[in-house]
């Protein structure tokens, strides 16, 4: 009789603690949707920088070997702040892929190599030669990547899901690093602007210089056809920059708000992923999907 009670208790424990694979998969898919949308904006920002540089070269006849060539600033951005933001977005995307694959009992691949990523981030320096990524930031990124690599290597479905759920604090830290690229980090004293706002601000100043030059009577008289073509060509760039102007309605704020919604979903996921009927999680994921869709529409 006692043995039978133990068996019933064990079965109840196992069933009560099993992951809800459908809910896990839904959260994994939503996570990938959020991450890929943020990645799209990072890609758009790089494209804007390059477009701006190419227009400056065309208007001001800047030679390729110029020390202050505008394209060099784009390369500098990609190697510094852009690299950090891209890695954190990739890490969150990989987390979503791992959850989705485990929920569907499938294998998955990781886009990040832990050692090369750690070396790359550790080597990033600002213009004064200071390390751009703090040891604490590097630690939380590496911790998630190490965990994903370990879960991938072991291939244990239920245990892997549990360990990914328990990684919430490190995932939140990753999301906060990514968020601080788009809006000023309130935890840093004196932080009045974000890297995103700085990059957009510099690009906007360049754009204003282009517009002023193309509106100059002497320039227009000298090359009327070329001036007309360039004025039409740069209009889209101007609209893109206007959409990304700092402020509560700007693209940076919208991205940050979407990341905040994902962090809220992560809280609910940690609490409800092992429940048989995680209604609160599904409700939160609907809110997150709306945020992601709205952000995608804004990006388009």
Secondary structure by P-SEA (a helix, b strand, c coil): caaaaaaaaaaaaaaaaccaaaaaaaaaaaaaaaaaaaaaaaaaaaaaaaaaaaaaaaaacccccccccaaaaaaaaaacaaaaaaaaaaaaaaaaaaaaaaaacccccccccaaaaaaaaaacccccccccccaaaaaaaaaaaaaaaaaaaaccaaaaaaaaaaaaaaaaaaaaaaaaacccccccccccccaaaaaaaaaaaaaaaaaaaaacaaaaaacaaaaaaaaaaaaaaaaaaaaaccccccaaaaaaaaaaaaaaaaaaaaaccccccaaaaaaaaaaaaaaaaaaaaaac
